[in-house]
Amino acid sequence: MIVSASFILWSFQLVTWLGPKHHEFGLIAKGEEVRHTFYFKNSSTDSIFLDNVRTTCGCTAPEWDQSIIAPGATDSLVIRFRDNKRGRFKKEIMVFFHQQRPPERLHVSGIVD
């Protein structure tokens, strides 16, 4: 049986999240912008970078530094949320690091009043 090196690389987690991968905003006002910062550590032996971040709607927006993250270094990803639609929400954020698939999955939730 032959196992490709790319499979081994992709199945290894490149980052360790330094806190929960879900954030509950609680009750927020309609139209109010809220932010949460997710922190992570490069747990690999190589430098990595955050390749792309995708969200499930336009009300959720990511902000990140596009610099290279050295082995053992920490960095962060800011998620902004604003919506004019009232009710409970739960949004998924897919974080793609270079040479890691599938993406890391984060979530934010709350209630817009």
Backbone bond lengths (Angstrom), bond angles and torsions (degrees), N, CA, C in turn:
res aa  C-N    CA-C-N  psi(-1)  N-CA   C-N-CA  omega(-1)  CA-C   N-CA-C  phi
1 M - - - 1.447 - - 1.530 109.14 -
2 I 1.319 116.24 132.98 1.461 121.90 -179.65 1.524 108.70 -108.92
3 V 1.319 115.74 128.95 1.465 121.34 177.42 1.514 107.22 -113.42
4 S 1.310 116.36 126.70 1.467 118.65 -177.81 1.524 110.78 -76.98
5 A 1.312 116.10 149.49 1.461 122.01 178.62 1.516 110.90 -64.42
6 S 1.327 117.92 -32.84 1.462 120.27 -179.66 1.520 111.08 -65.96
7 F 1.328 118.22 -34.99 1.457 120.76 177.60 1.520 110.23 -64.72
8 I 1.310 116.64 -43.21 1.457 120.73 179.82 1.518 109.92 -63.95
9 L 1.304 118.52 -43.85 1.455 122.30 179.45 1.524 110.88 -63.02
10 W 1.303 117.80 -44.48 1.455 120.84 -176.83 1.512 112.83 -70.38
11 S 1.332 118.51 -27.09 1.451 120.05 -178.22 1.530 111.96 -83.79
12 F 1.318 119.09 -12.34 1.460 124.05 178.92 1.527 109.70 -84.76
13 Q 1.317 117.03 131.97 1.463 120.65 178.07 1.527 109.78 -76.01
14 L 1.309 115.44 119.34 1.464 120.59 -178.77 1.516 113.10 -78.31
15 V 1.331 117.16 -24.02 1.461 120.41 -175.39 1.527 111.22 -126.75
16 T 1.321 113.59 154.65 1.459 122.40 171.41 1.520 106.28 -116.80
17 W 1.313 117.13 124.73 1.465 120.79 179.03 1.513 108.60 -78.51
18 L 1.322 116.45 132.33 1.463 123.07 -176.07 1.525 109.80 -96.82
19 G 1.289 115.34 56.65 1.463 122.70 -177.88 1.515 108.68 149.61
20 P 1.314 116.15 179.13 1.467 119.98 179.99 1.527 112.05 -61.47
21 K 1.336 115.88 150.74 1.460 122.00 177.43 1.527 111.15 -92.59
22 H 1.324 116.44 9.82 1.465 122.58 176.87 1.522 107.71 -133.68
23 H 1.336 115.57 138.01 1.465 119.56 176.04 1.525 109.36 -127.19
24 E 1.323 115.89 130.74 1.463 123.14 177.31 1.530 107.99 -101.04
25 F 1.350 116.43 114.31 1.463 120.76 178.88 1.518 112.21 -75.37
26 G 1.328 117.09 -23.08 1.457 119.85 -176.06 1.521 109.69 80.45
27 L 1.326 116.36 -148.27 1.465 122.18 -177.76 1.530 109.66 -85.91
28 I 1.331 116.71 124.23 1.465 121.30 177.39 1.527 109.32 -127.93
29 A 1.310 115.61 152.12 1.467 120.83 -178.61 1.535 110.49 -75.79
30 K 1.308 115.32 147.40 1.464 121.85 176.39 1.530 108.98 -56.29
31 G 1.330 117.27 127.74 1.463 122.23 179.39 1.518 114.87 84.52
32 E 1.318 118.32 -8.22 1.466 121.86 -179.75 1.529 109.94 -76.59
33 E 1.345 117.07 137.70 1.463 119.97 175.26 1.517 109.28 -93.70
34 V 1.331 115.64 131.69 1.463 121.96 175.61 1.521 108.20 -123.24
35 R 1.326 115.81 156.87 1.467 121.24 -177.49 1.522 109.59 -135.85
36 H 1.318 113.99 150.02 1.462 120.11 171.28 1.521 108.16 -141.28
37 T 1.326 116.08 141.27 1.457 121.52 178.77 1.528 109.37 -108.15
38 F 1.330 115.91 123.78 1.454 123.04 173.15 1.525 107.40 -98.21
39 Y 1.338 117.39 130.80 1.458 122.19 -179.91 1.528 109.61 -107.86
40 F 1.328 116.01 144.81 1.450 120.67 178.90 1.521 110.59 -143.54
41 K 1.334 114.73 162.46 1.469 122.18 179.82 1.524 108.39 -124.26
42 N 1.314 116.61 137.54 1.465 121.73 173.90 1.527 107.07 -73.04
43 S 1.326 117.17 107.22 1.461 121.44 -177.80 1.530 112.25 -97.46
44 S 1.325 116.91 9.03 1.464 120.18 177.99 1.526 109.94 -92.92
45 T 1.317 115.35 177.62 1.472 120.81 178.27 1.526 111.83 -96.44
46 D 1.332 116.57 1.18 1.465 121.93 -179.95 1.523 110.36 -119.09
47 S 1.314 116.19 159.45 1.466 120.59 172.83 1.527 108.81 -69.52
48 I 1.328 116.53 145.19 1.461 121.90 -179.88 1.527 108.52 -132.92
49 F 1.327 115.96 170.56 1.458 120.05 170.06 1.518 109.03 -147.88
50 L 1.305 114.08 155.87 1.454 121.24 178.61 1.520 106.99 -80.16
51 D 1.315 115.83 113.99 1.459 122.90 -172.29 1.532 112.69 -81.03
52 N 1.339 116.61 -43.73 1.464 120.85 -176.97 1.520 108.86 -164.15
53 V 1.330 115.73 154.46 1.462 122.17 174.82 1.518 107.28 -133.82
54 R 1.324 116.39 127.17 1.468 121.37 179.35 1.510 109.40 -119.44
55 T 1.319 114.92 141.45 1.459 120.81 177.62 1.524 109.09 -118.73
56 T 1.325 115.79 167.70 1.464 120.02 -174.92 1.524 113.31 -88.29
57 C 1.350 117.97 -6.71 1.468 119.38 176.51 1.528 110.16 -160.98
58 G 1.309 116.35 169.07 1.457 121.94 -179.88 1.513 114.32 -72.79
59 C 1.329 117.89 -11.44 1.468 121.30 179.88 1.531 111.39 -79.77
60 T 1.319 116.64 -9.42 1.463 122.64 -178.69 1.525 107.85 -118.64
61 A 1.334 116.81 123.64 1.465 120.29 -176.17 1.528 111.04 -130.55
62 P 1.335 117.13 133.37 1.466 120.65 178.10 1.528 112.22 -93.39
63 E 1.321 115.29 153.20 1.468 122.65 172.34 1.519 106.77 -135.16
64 W 1.339 117.01 127.72 1.456 119.60 177.38 1.501 110.96 -149.75
65 D 1.328 114.28 157.11 1.458 122.74 177.43 1.523 107.37 -84.76
66 Q 1.305 117.84 134.45 1.455 120.79 -176.40 1.528 112.89 -93.90
67 S 1.315 116.26 24.49 1.463 119.31 180.00 1.528 110.93 -82.56
68 I 1.317 115.31 165.40 1.465 122.49 177.94 1.525 107.94 -78.84
69 I 1.327 115.53 138.81 1.461 121.77 -177.48 1.528 108.11 -108.95
70 A 1.312 116.61 115.04 1.462 122.56 -176.84 1.535 110.72 -70.67
71 P 1.338 117.18 157.49 1.462 119.73 176.39 1.532 111.15 -55.11
72 G 1.327 116.24 131.86 1.466 121.33 -179.78 1.511 115.01 83.43
73 A 1.337 117.92 -10.77 1.466 121.19 -179.04 1.528 110.83 -79.82
74 T 1.325 115.58 157.83 1.459 120.92 177.36 1.523 109.96 -111.69
75 D 1.322 115.38 156.14 1.462 122.21 177.54 1.520 107.33 -151.86
76 S 1.317 116.74 -175.95 1.458 119.42 -176.51 1.523 111.60 -145.60
77 L 1.314 113.35 164.33 1.456 122.95 177.80 1.522 106.32 -135.78
78 V 1.335 116.89 122.81 1.460 121.67 179.38 1.520 108.91 -97.95
79 I 1.327 116.38 133.67 1.457 122.03 176.15 1.524 108.04 -115.54
80 R 1.334 115.06 124.13 1.467 121.70 176.08 1.523 108.34 -104.55
81 F 1.329 115.67 140.06 1.470 120.59 177.83 1.524 108.38 -133.53
82 R 1.351 115.45 135.08 1.468 122.45 173.65 1.524 107.35 -152.00
83 D 1.345 115.92 131.97 1.469 119.26 179.68 1.523 109.37 -147.01
84 N 1.306 115.60 147.53 1.463 121.82 176.27 1.525 111.78 -103.14
85 K 1.317 115.95 4.90 1.456 121.28 179.42 1.528 108.65 -99.42
86 R 1.318 116.26 124.19 1.466 120.80 -178.76 1.520 111.40 -75.84
87 G 1.331 115.24 150.66 1.456 121.90 175.65 1.518 112.84 124.55
88 R 1.314 115.38 178.32 1.467 122.80 179.99 1.524 109.41 -74.43
89 F 1.318 115.46 143.44 1.461 120.37 176.50 1.522 110.18 -136.65
90 K 1.314 115.22 152.74 1.465 123.43 170.69 1.522 106.07 -144.35
91 K 1.310 116.40 117.77 1.464 122.11 -176.52 1.521 110.33 -115.63
92 E 1.331 114.95 140.31 1.459 121.10 178.31 1.526 109.08 -101.08
93 I 1.319 115.16 139.72 1.460 122.34 176.22 1.522 107.12 -120.31
94 M 1.326 116.99 123.69 1.461 121.62 179.11 1.525 108.62 -103.31
95 V 1.323 115.65 120.78 1.464 122.44 -174.54 1.529 108.42 -109.29
96 F 1.320 115.42 117.07 1.462 121.64 -178.33 1.528 109.83 -104.34
97 F 1.328 115.89 114.59 1.456 120.99 173.08 1.521 108.16 -95.22
98 H 1.331 116.13 147.44 1.463 120.89 178.67 1.524 109.47 -55.66
99 Q 1.315 117.04 130.77 1.456 126.47 177.92 1.529 114.14 68.49
100 Q 1.324 117.78 21.41 1.467 119.66 173.80 1.513 110.04 -130.67
101 R 1.289 116.54 122.31 1.455 123.60 172.62 1.512 106.65 -137.50
102 P 1.272 121.83 142.34 1.452 127.78 2.29 1.529 111.15 -74.91
103 P 1.334 116.41 172.87 1.468 119.67 -177.63 1.528 111.85 -69.29
104 E 1.319 114.77 159.60 1.462 121.25 167.99 1.532 106.02 -74.73
105 R 1.318 117.58 144.57 1.464 121.17 -178.36 1.525 110.37 -119.24
106 L 1.333 114.64 124.11 1.465 122.26 176.87 1.519 108.02 -116.08
107 H 1.322 116.90 161.92 1.474 120.84 178.93 1.522 110.11 -140.75
108 V 1.315 114.77 144.95 1.465 122.36 169.35 1.519 107.09 -127.06
109 S 1.324 116.08 147.32 1.460 119.54 179.77 1.527 109.06 -150.03
110 G 1.329 114.76 169.96 1.453 121.08 179.12 1.504 110.18 166.42
111 I 1.329 114.64 -165.72 1.462 121.61 179.14 1.524 108.19 -132.07
112 V 1.331 115.87 125.42 1.475 122.03 175.24 1.520 106.67 -91.80
113 D 1.349 115.37 123.86 1.466 120.94 -178.34 1.508 111.36 -109.97
